[in-house]
Amino acid sequence: MDSLDLKHSKSVLIALSKTDTAKKSDLFTIIKSHQVLDNLLEALQKDDYLTIQESKVGPRRYFISLTSKGRLVAEQLKKAEETAKGVVIHEDEGRIEISNVPGEWKEKWKNLHALIHVNVYDDHVTIMETNHAGTGKERIFNIYIRENGHGQLRLWCELDESFDCYHIGYALTLAPVQDMFARVRGGK
C-alpha cells in the first residue's frame, strides 16, 4: 500500500507545501495522536514524499520538509481540491475557470455589476448589486483576496463574510478579477 492511501496523508502533504520546513508539532493540528503522526510520517518518508531531520542541539525536535516528489504530489493534490470545488486556477496562464455553477447563483448574478476598484494594494473589487431581493435598492460591497485559514488565497465577500457565496462566484467570472487574483497569487 502506498502511503498516500493512509488517512491524513494528503492533508499533511498540502500543509507541508505551504512552508519550506515545518516542525513536527505544527502537524498536530491535523493529527492529534503522536503515534498516528509518527507512523504516517515514517510511511511518507519511506515512500520519498518527505524528509525528517532531528535537531542536533537542545531538546529533541523534528523538522519535516517535502522532497521534490512530495512537493509535486502536494501541488497536484491542491489542484484536485480546487477542481472538486468547481474552481480551477491555471496559474501558468493567469486565469480561473469555473464549473459547477449552481443555477440559483446564475439567476442572482443578473443583478450584480462590477465596479472595478484599483488602489495601491490591488487586492479587491467593488461590486454593486441592483434590485437587491426585489426591493429595487442597490448595495455596494467589496470582495477581497484573503487567506482562507488553510493558507490558500481565496476571494472573500465582506457582505456575506464568506469565501463561498454567489457574489464570489460572480466575481470569479470577471476577467479583471481573474487578472488581479493571478497577480496576487503569483506574488505570494
Secondary structure by P-SEA (a helix, b strand, c coil): cccccccaaaaaaaaaaacccccccccccccccaaaaaaaaaaaaaaccccccccccccbbbbbbbcaaaaaaaaaaaaaaaaaacccccccccccccccccaaaaaacccccccccccccccbbbbbbcccccccbbbbbbbbbccccccbbbbbbccccccccaaaaaaaacaaaaaaaaaaaaac
